[in-house]
Amino acid sequence: MSNRQRKILWAAAAVLLSALLWLYVSTVEDPDGYNDIRGIPVRFIGEEALNARNLWVFENITGTVRLTVVGRRTDYVGVDSTNTYVEVDLSTVSSPGPSSRAYRVVFPANLENALTVSNRSPAYVDLFIDRMDTKVIEVRLMTSVRQAEGYIVYQGSVAPHEVRINGPSTILADIEYAEVTFHAEDADQTIDSIVTYRLKDINGDEIVSEHILLENPEVRLHVPVLKTKTVPLRVDFRDGGGLTAGDNINYTIRPESVTISGDAAVIDPVNEISLAQIDLAALETGGSKMYAIPLPNGCYPVSGEENAVVTLEIVNARTETLTTSRIEIINAAPPEGYTVVPTTNEITVRIRGPENVAVTVMPHNIRVVVDLNGNELNPGHMLWPAAVYIDGFPRVGAVGEYSVSVEVIPEPEED
């Protein structure tokens, strides 16, 4: 064997002997020592009993603990903050506020009897126990919705407008309201959406805590986005009293049109809005009258007008006043033994028509008719509405309303 081979052999033997000696000292002759372990986490037991008293661990003031562990080196080197913790029992805590609690050290199961603790820092775990409370807060809506061209955005709303939250009273005291924020561009339809909200303090800063329980974490957002349309106003006429809308009426409407809003399906068919139907037979003179603007169902005002003024002028017509005694009663069915007679002997009638025609009407052309068809007649005086006819003059009509007094009397006895 060469000298070089003998040196290699002796070196290997020395390394082996050193390893065996270290193993012997570590396992057989290993004396007790100590080790400082930092950052040992705190765990809680008995929290169900604590919560049943409406209490909650608001803050672990201590955070983690530091332990000095005594034992054989081969044992304590395997202990660290990942496999060792301290345990605090909360089942006997009965009131809110600061609390210092003793704790139990929990080692890995295989080292429970091999290690002891010679020093604890701190000796107790300091906690702040808070009372669980309930608070009802307002839900505020912050929207930024820009409508598409031809649409209008109305004030949005949320439902419910209040929510109930649960949590430590210390945190709840700082929560002022819940805020929903929503943003949209080119909106062309009503927004109905389920959204979440954020909790805010009095300064508008967000409050986030894992200890807050939201009974209803979502609310419904409703933002009406409606189509707009400008539609003209009109009035309708019923010809009569010697007038026709086309020949004898000039009129203006102010405003001439209004802008309204609504769902597209509702508003698209709306091309005009009729203010009223005017009976020309009842129109004695021109003038102005205000009418409420009736909006179709499902439509809302945009331009703000609630009323419109219609101004009428009667043209190309003449009014004459004539008195006639031609009074007729038709379709009368009096009780047996009675008859019906008019007690109005003559009646003054205002007639109207084209100027060159109205002046030619004579009293004998005017006929006043009382139609009693279907009316029950009892003995005595009665006042009945009457219709006026201008015989032979279709373009002339009576102005206003008329009535005739009639009497139901016994039939005269025969001689």
Residue pairs with C-beta under 8 A, 6 or more apart in sequence:
26 73
26 74
27 74
30 72
30 73
30 74
31 72
32 70
32 71
32 72
33 70
33 71
33 72
33 73
33 76
34 68
34 69
34 70
34 71
34 76
34 118
35 68
35 69
35 76
35 77
35 79
36 66
36 67
36 68
36 69
37 66
37 67
37 68
37 69
37 79
37 80
37 81
37 84
38 64
38 66
38 81
39 64
39 66
39 81
40 64
40 65
40 66
40 67
40 81
40 84
40 85
40 86
40 105
41 64
41 81
41 85
41 86
42 60
42 62
42 63
42 64
42 65
42 85
42 86
42 87
42 88
42 103
42 125
43 85
43 86
43 87
43 88
43 106
44 57
44 87
44 88
44 89
44 90
45 87
45 88
45 89
45 90
45 91
46 89
46 90
46 91
46 92
46 93
47 57
47 90
49 90
49 91
50 56
50 57
50 90
50 91
50 93
50 129
51 132
53 93
53 94
54 131
54 132
55 93
55 94
55 95
55 96
55 129
55 130
55 131
55 132
56 129
56 130
56 131
56 132
56 167
56 168
56 211
57 90
57 127
57 128
57 129
57 130
58 128
58 129
58 130
58 168
58 170
58 171
58 211
59 127
59 128
60 125
60 127
61 98
61 126
61 127
61 128
62 122
62 124
62 125
62 126
62 127
64 81
65 86
65 103
65 120
65 121
65 122
65 125
66 120
66 121
67 84
67 86
67 105
67 117
67 119
67 120
67 121
68 117
68 118
68 119
68 120
69 76
69 79
69 115
69 116
69 117
69 118
70 76
70 115
70 116
70 117
70 118
71 111
71 114
71 115
71 116
72 114
75 111
75 114
75 115
76 115
78 108
78 111
79 107
79 108
79 111
79 115
83 107
83 108
84 105
84 106
84 107
84 108
85 106
86 103
86 104
86 105
86 106
86 125
87 103
87 104
87 105
87 106
88 101
88 102
88 103
88 125
88 127
89 101
89 104
90 101
93 99
93 101
93 129
95 129
96 129
96 130
96 131
96 169
97 128
97 129
98 126
98 127
98 128
98 129
99 126
99 127
99 128
99 129
100 124
100 125
100 126
100 127
101 124
101 125
101 127
102 123
102 124
102 125
103 124
103 125
105 117
105 120
107 115
130 168
130 169
130 170
130 171
131 168
131 169
132 166
132 167
132 168
132 169
133 166
133 167
133 168
133 169
133 172
134 164
134 165
134 166
134 172
135 164
135 165
135 166
135 172
135 175
136 162
136 163
136 164
136 165
137 162
137 163
137 165
137 175
137 176
137 177
137 178
137 199
138 161
138 162
138 177
138 178
139 158
139 160
139 161
139 162
139 163
139 177
139 178
139 179
139 180
139 197
139 219
140 177
140 178
140 179
140 180
141 156
141 157
141 158
141 179
141 180
141 182
141 221
142 179
142 180
142 181
142 182
143 156
143 181
143 182
143 183
143 223
144 182
144 183
144 184
145 153
145 156
145 182
145 183
145 184
145 187
145 191
145 223
145 225
146 153
146 184
146 185
146 186
146 187
147 153
147 186
147 187
147 188
147 225
148 186
148 187
148 188
150 227
150 228
151 187
151 188
151 225
151 226
151 227
151 228
152 225
152 226
152 228
152 261
152 302
153 187
153 223
153 224
153 225
154 223
154 224
154 225
154 226
154 300
155 224
156 182
156 191
156 221
156 222
156 223
156 224
157 221
157 222
157 223
158 180
158 195
158 219
158 220
158 221
158 222
159 219
159 220
159 222
160 216
160 219
163 178
163 197
163 214
163 215
163 216
163 219
164 215
164 216
165 172
165 175
165 178
165 199
165 212
165 213
165 214
165 215
166 212
166 213
166 215
167 209
167 211
167 212
167 213
168 211
171 207
171 209
171 211
171 212
172 212
174 201
174 202
174 207
175 199
175 200
175 201
175 207
175 212
176 200
176 201
176 202
177 199
177 200
178 197
178 198
178 199
178 200
179 197
179 198
179 199
179 200
179 204
180 195
180 196
180 197
180 219
180 221
181 198
182 191
182 193
182 195
182 221
182 223
184 191
184 223
187 223
187 225
188 225
188 227
189 225
190 222
190 223
190 224
190 225
190 226
190 263
191 221
191 222
191 223
191 225
192 220
192 221
192 222
193 220
193 221
194 218
194 219
194 220
194 221
195 218
195 219
195 220
195 221
196 217
196 218
197 217
197 218
197 219
198 206
199 206
199 207
199 208
199 212
200 206
200 207
201 207
226 261
226 262
226 263
226 267
226 300
227 261
227 262
227 263
227 264
227 267
227 268
228 259
228 260
228 261
228 267
228 302
229 259
229 260
229 261
229 267
229 268
229 270
230 257
230 258
230 259
230 260
230 303
231 257
231 258
231 259
231 260
231 270
231 271
231 272
231 273
232 256
232 257
232 272
232 273
233 253
233 255
233 256
233 257
233 258
233 272
233 273
233 274
233 275
233 293
233 308
234 253
234 272
234 273
234 274
234 275
235 251
235 253
235 274
235 275
235 276
235 277
235 278
235 291
235 310
236 274
236 276
236 277
236 278
237 245
237 249
237 277
237 278
237 280
238 277
238 278
238 279
238 280
238 281
239 245
239 280
240 279
240 280
240 281
240 282
240 397
241 280
241 281
241 282
241 283
241 352
241 397
241 398
241 399
241 400
242 248
242 317
242 351
242 352
242 353
242 354
242 358
242 395
242 396
242 397
242 398
242 399
243 249
243 280
243 281
243 283
243 314
243 317
243 352
243 397
244 280
245 280
247 316
248 280
248 314
248 315
248 316
248 317
249 280
249 312
249 313
249 314
249 315
250 312
250 313
250 315
251 310
251 311
251 312
251 313
252 310
252 311
253 275
253 308
253 309
253 310
254 308
254 309
254 311
255 303
255 305
255 308
258 273
258 293
258 301
258 302
258 303
258 305
258 308
259 301
259 302
259 303
260 267
260 270
260 295
260 296
260 299
260 300
260 301
260 302
261 267
261 299
261 300
261 301
261 302
262 270
262 296
262 298
262 299
262 300
263 298
266 296
266 297
266 298
266 299
267 298
267 299
270 296
270 299
273 293
273 294
273 295
273 296
274 294
275 291
275 293
275 294
275 308
275 310
276 291
276 310
278 310
278 312
281 397
281 398
281 399
281 400
282 400
282 401
283 312
283 314
283 399
284 350
284 399
284 400
285 314
286 311
286 312
286 313
286 314
287 311
287 312
288 309
288 310
288 311
288 312
289 309
289 310
289 312
290 307
290 308
290 309
290 310
291 307
291 308
291 309
291 310
292 306
292 307
293 301
293 305
293 306
293 307
293 308
295 301
316 354
316 355
317 352
317 353
317 354
317 355
317 358
318 352
318 353
318 354
318 355
318 358
318 359
319 350
319 351
319 352
319 358
319 399
320 350
320 351
320 352
320 358
320 359
320 361
321 348
321 349
321 350
321 351
322 348
322 349
322 351
322 361
322 362
322 363
322 366
323 346
323 347
323 348
323 349
323 363
324 346
324 347
324 349
324 363
324 364
324 366
324 367
324 368
325 345
325 346
325 363
326 363
326 364
326 366
326 367
326 368
327 342
327 344
327 345
327 346
327 347
327 368
327 370
327 386
327 404
328 367
328 368
328 369
328 370
329 340
329 341
329 342
329 369
329 370
329 372
329 404
329 406
330 369
330 370
330 371
330 372
330 373
331 371
331 372
331 373
331 374
332 340
332 372
332 377
333 372
333 375
333 377
334 340
334 377
334 408
335 377
335 378
335 379
335 408
337 410
337 411
338 377
338 379
338 408
338 409
338 410
338 411
339 408
339 409
339 410
339 411
340 372
340 377
340 406
340 407
340 408
340 409
341 406
341 407
341 409
342 370
342 404
342 405
342 406
342 407
343 381
343 405
343 406
343 407
344 404
344 405
344 406
347 368
347 386
347 402
347 404
349 366
349 368
349 388
349 398
349 402
350 398
350 399
350 400
351 358
351 361
351 366
351 390
351 396
351 397
351 398
351 399
352 358
352 396
352 397
352 398
352 399
353 361
353 390
353 393
353 395
353 396
353 397
354 395
354 396
357 393
357 395
357 396
358 396
360 393
361 390
361 393
361 396
365 390
365 391
365 392
365 393
366 388
366 389
366 390
366 391
366 398
367 388
367 389
367 390
367 391
368 386
368 387
368 388
368 389
368 402
368 404
369 386
369 387
369 388
369 389
370 384
370 385
370 386
370 404
370 406
371 387
372 384
372 406
375 384
377 408
378 408
379 408
379 409
379 410
380 407
380 408
381 405
381 406
381 407
382 405
382 406
382 407
382 408
383 403
383 404
383 405
383 406
384 403
384 404
384 405
384 406
385 401
385 402
385 403
386 402
386 403
386 404
387 402
388 397
388 398
388 402
390 396
390 397
390 398
